[in-house]
Amino acid sequence: MPLVVKSDDQLLKIRDSVALVGRLSDGLLRFGPLSLGIDGVLSWVPGLGEAYSAGAAAFILVQGLRAGAPAPTLILAAGLMLGRTAISAIPLAGPLAADVFVAHRWSAQLVVGAIDRKLGRLSAIGPHLSRRRDTARLTAGA
């Protein structure tokens, strides 16, 4: 597996995988303005929540590095996810705070945005859209 990818197809695959991890981690269920994902659920299980959080964070950061995301973007994403993991270590209040602090989703959005900019996509196309919908919008001239 090459460290930095070059083709648009590879970048799109990385983009989709990072967006998926962000959604699964922090956005499976929505309750008004709040959302809950795998990360929030597992944060209530000592050790398991931190392990998942670290694994998801590593995945997002490594994929961002492979996609050639700028260093400031990766540093900000790492800081967000490190803060989220640190918060979850606080007994009882930590998992509750981690449910609200959706750092994996925010970090995934940062990396997806960097990939979109690299691909020359319009800023109106958000990370919440699938690749197929993005491609349809781009080919339709939107």
KAPE-V306060 format. One record per pair of residues at least 12 apart in sequence whose ideal C-beta (glycine too) atoms are under 10 Angstrom apart, sorted by the first residue. I is the first residue (numbers start at 1). J is the second residue. Records with the same first field share a line. If there is no record, write none. Layout:
BEGIN
I = J / J
END
This chain:
BEGIN
1 = 62 / 66
2 = 66
3 = 62 / 65 / 66 / 68
4 = 65 / 66 / 67 / 68
5 = 63 / 66 / 67 / 68 / 115
6 = 68
8 = 115 / 118 / 119 / 120
10 = 66 / 67
11 = 66 / 67 / 68 / 115 / 116 / 118 / 119
12 = 67 / 115 / 116 / 119 / 131 / 134 / 135
13 = 63 / 67 / 131
14 = 62 / 63 / 64 / 66 / 67 / 68 / 69 / 111 / 112 / 115
15 = 63 / 67 / 108 / 111 / 112 / 113 / 114 / 115 / 116 / 118 / 119 / 121 / 127 / 131 / 134
16 = 112 / 115 / 130 / 131 / 132 / 134
17 = 59 / 60 / 63 / 108
18 = 59 / 60 / 61 / 62 / 63 / 64 / 66 / 67 / 69 / 77 / 104 / 107 / 108 / 109 / 110 / 111 / 112 / 114 / 115 / 127
19 = 60 / 105 / 108 / 109 / 111 / 112 / 115 / 126 / 127 / 128 / 129 / 130 / 131
20 = 108 / 130
21 = 37 / 38 / 39 / 55 / 56 / 57 / 59 / 60 / 63 / 104 / 105 / 107 / 108 / 111
22 = 37 / 39 / 56 / 60 / 102 / 103 / 104 / 105 / 106 / 107 / 108 / 109 / 110 / 111 / 112 / 127 / 128
23 = 35 / 37 / 38 / 104 / 105 / 108 / 127 / 128
24 = 37 / 38 / 39 / 56 / 104 / 105 / 108
25 = 37 / 38 / 39 / 40 / 42 / 52 / 53 / 55 / 56 / 57 / 59 / 60 / 81 / 84 / 102 / 103 / 104 / 105 / 107 / 108
26 = 38 / 39 / 40 / 56 / 84 / 98 / 99 / 100 / 101 / 102 / 103 / 104 / 105 / 106 / 107 / 108
27 = 39 / 40 / 102 / 104 / 105 / 108 / 128
28 = 40 / 41
29 = 41
33 = 100
34 = 99 / 100 / 102
35 = 99 / 100 / 102 / 105
36 = 99 / 100 / 102
37 = 56 / 99 / 102 / 104 / 105
38 = 52 / 53 / 56 / 104
39 = 52 / 53 / 56 / 57 / 81 / 84 / 85 / 88 / 98 / 99 / 101 / 102 / 103 / 104 / 105
40 = 88 / 95 / 96 / 98 / 99 / 100 / 101 / 102 / 104
41 = 95 / 99
42 = 56 / 88 / 95 / 98
43 = 84 / 85 / 87 / 88 / 89 / 94 / 95 / 96 / 97 / 98 / 99 / 101
44 = 88 / 92 / 94 / 95 / 96 / 98 / 99
45 = 95
46 = 88 / 89 / 91 / 95
49 = 85 / 88 / 89 / 94 / 95 / 98
50 = 85 / 86 / 88 / 89 / 94 / 98
51 = 85
52 = 85 / 104
53 = 81 / 82 / 84 / 85 / 86 / 87 / 88 / 98 / 103 / 104
54 = 81 / 82 / 85
56 = 81 / 84 / 85 / 103 / 104 / 107 / 108
57 = 77 / 78 / 80 / 81 / 82 / 84 / 85 / 103 / 104 / 107
58 = 78 / 81
59 = 104 / 108
60 = 74 / 77 / 78 / 80 / 81 / 103 / 104 / 105 / 107 / 108 / 110 / 111 / 112
61 = 74 / 75 / 77 / 78 / 81 / 107 / 111
62 = 74
63 = 108 / 111 / 112 / 115
64 = 77 / 78 / 107 / 108 / 110 / 111 / 112 / 114 / 115
65 = 111
67 = 111 / 112 / 114 / 115 / 118 / 119
68 = 114 / 115 / 118
69 = 110 / 111 / 112 / 113 / 114 / 115 / 117 / 118
70 = 110 / 114 / 117 / 118
72 = 110 / 114
73 = 107 / 110 / 111 / 113 / 114 / 115 / 117
74 = 107 / 110 / 111 / 114
76 = 106 / 107 / 110 / 111
77 = 103 / 104 / 106 / 107 / 108 / 109 / 110 / 111 / 114
78 = 103 / 107
79 = 103 / 107
80 = 101 / 102 / 103 / 104 / 105 / 106 / 107 / 110
81 = 101 / 103 / 104 / 106 / 107 / 108
82 = 103
83 = 101 / 103
84 = 97 / 98 / 101 / 102 / 103 / 104 / 106 / 107
85 = 98 / 103 / 104
86 = 98
87 = 100 / 101 / 103
88 = 101
105 = 127 / 128
108 = 127
109 = 126 / 127 / 128
110 = 127
111 = 127
112 = 125 / 126 / 127 / 128 / 129
113 = 125 / 126 / 127
115 = 127
116 = 129 / 134
119 = 134 / 138
120 = 138
121 = 134 / 135 / 137 / 138
122 = 134 / 137 / 138 / 142
124 = 137 / 142
125 = 137 / 138 / 142
END
